[in-house]
Amino acid sequence: MANRGRPTQTKRQRERARQERARMKTERRAEAKVRRQEAPARPSDHDPDIAGMSPGPQAMPDWQREFFEEEQRAKEAAEKAAQEGK
């Protein structure tokens, strides 16, 4: 059988690479921790998407209300024209 010196070297290289990855990961975690500590606090009870809303049915936005009213007037005018035509 041949000598088995090569697998030992590759194993050492793999182990060094693993240790380097672990070291880099630890550094990234430490940097992220510092970044989170230095960041300004975010308000936990405020969501800008729902600011100003209250529980329950919501009022229609102005543009939607205007569109709905225009459709209603057009529908009423069409019904009135159909009844006058009879």
Secondary structure, DSSP 4 states (H G I P E B T S, - for coil): ----HHHHHHHHHHHHHHHHHHHHHHHHHHHHHHHHHHSPPPPSS--GGGTT--SSPPPPPHHHHHHHHHHHHHHHHHHHHHHHH-
